Amino acid sequence: MSRLAQTAGLTDDQRDILKTVREFVDKEIIPVATELEHRDEYPQAIVDGLKELGLFGLMIPEEYGGLGESLLTYALCVEEIARGWMSVSGIINTHFIVAYMLKQHGTQEQKDHFLPRMALGEVRGAFSMSEPALGSDVSAITSKAVKDGDEYVLNGQKMWLTNGGTSTLVAVLVRSDEGHPEGTAPHKSMTTFLVEKEPGFGEVRPGLTIPGKIDKMGYKGVDTTELIMDGLRIPANRVLGGQTGRGFYQMMDGVEVGRVNVAARGCGLAQRAFELGVSYAQQRHTFGKAIAEHQAIQFKLAEMATKVEAAHAMMVNAARKKDSGERNDLEAGMAKYLASEYCKEVVEDAFRIHGGYGFSKEYEIERLYREAPMLLIGEGTAEIQKMIIGRRLLEEYRLQG
């Protein structure tokens, strides 16, 4: 284990789980990640290995066949996986958010139907909020569901689905005006639908099309897609929780734990960048000595390590807050904001330490340099996090009288 980013107070079970995951990352992910990423190839063998480890059911309760672990355990596992290849952590994350939303908000029938198969990785989850013209304004969703007998008919276009092609269950947020009079606040007239589909691209069920993979700068391997609904019929028993109008709150609850996950991804990516930077600095020689012996490089390594440590501490704090049952939107927002910004800075510093070789695709840092920017956007931009943080701080420090 590295000296950095250690977590105090873990149980023996947690330490054993993390040891197993780290060994898997070192043996099965790091040696092949860059090659697969350059080919934009889905890491099927890695995913199969994660299934065998039980990671798809890590937070699913034992009664449904999962391991029943905490958010902290999950976040620390994600940190390790992102250290190996961030795209793999994305494959896990969207699945985890859908399973969490089902566990917290699903009807008993929905839990019984989906969670046991999700724990095994047989059903794979994705979730969908964003739309082509939406950005961060979730209240501006235009995709719509209209009641038709015992079914709902969904129409609209969604964007930026991680696992859009490989998933078999998508939690989709749309407008549903049924039962909500005109003038109702937008966030009170949204509903989450549980949409089952076949994996793949094209028309994956009548009325539902996954056009294909979006070509991205980084975050390759994992499939990121659009989702087009054109007369998609969904039975009423696939409304998450069984009641319309609650979708916005359900999604925000999922995104809140997702922000802890993104923070963990930033921590893992930053750790790997530090490892690459500190290693290269001891191998590369200039002016008769290793560049690690130059004070300028030592200062850079010191700053990088401090950022890794600080981001990890905030991520752990946010996860433990949620596990305690307390509200953690402030801590999750802070952790996501800090970890993603520090990750970008640590990766860039490692890139600079590599000099011209950092620009070569032969070196792993080149891949990390293209992956880090996604964390600045995923689960809410830095500006969104600062809005959340600022509002919560004003709630806590509101002047009286």
Salt bridges, closest charged atoms under 4 A:
ASP12 OD1 - ARG15 NH2 2.53
GLU23 OE2 - LYS19 NZ 2.65
ASP26 OD1 - ARG83 NH2 2.79
GLU35 OE2 - ARG39 NH1 2.62
GLU37 OE1 - HIS38 NE2 3.93
GLU37 OE2 - ARG370 NH1 2.81
ASP40 OD1 - LYS213 NZ 3.51
GLU41 OE1 - ARG39 NH2 2.66
GLU79 OE2 - HIS312 ND1 2.78
GLU80 OE1 - ARG22 NE 3.18
GLU80 OE1 - ARG83 NH1 3.78
GLU109 OE1 - ARG238 NH1 3.08
GLU131 OE2 - LYS158 NZ 3.16
ASP148 OD2 - ARG233 NH2 2.79
GLU151 OE1 - ARG233 NH1 2.96
ASP177 OD2 - LYS144 NZ 3.17
GLU196 OE1 - HIS113 NE2 3.54
GLU196 OE2 - ARG238 NE 3.36
ASP215 OD1 - LYS220 NZ 3.36
ASP253 OD2 - HIS105 NE2 2.89
ASP253 OD1 - LYS322 NZ 3.20
GLU256 OE2 - LYS322 NZ 2.95
GLU275 OE2 - ARG83 NE 2.98
GLU275 OE1 - ARG272 NH1 2.95
GLU326 OE1 - LYS321 NZ 3.46
ASP329 OD2 - ARG327 NH2 3.02
ASP329 OD1 - ARG392 NE 2.89
GLU331 OE2 - LYS321 NZ 3.78
GLU345 OE1 - LYS307 NZ 2.69
GLU348 OE2 - ARG352 NH2 2.91
ASP349 OD1 - LYS300 NZ 3.67
GLU364 OE1 - ARG272 NH2 2.89
GLU364 OE2 - ARG367 NH2 3.17
GLU366 OE1 - HIS38 NE2 3.35
GLU366 OE2 - LYS361 NZ 3.39
GLU366 OE2 - ARG370 NE 2.70
GLU371 OE1 - ARG367 NH1 3.32
GLU395 OE1 - ARG327 NH1 3.40
GLU395 OE1 - ARG392 NH1 3.20
GLU396 OE2 - ARG392 NH1 3.28
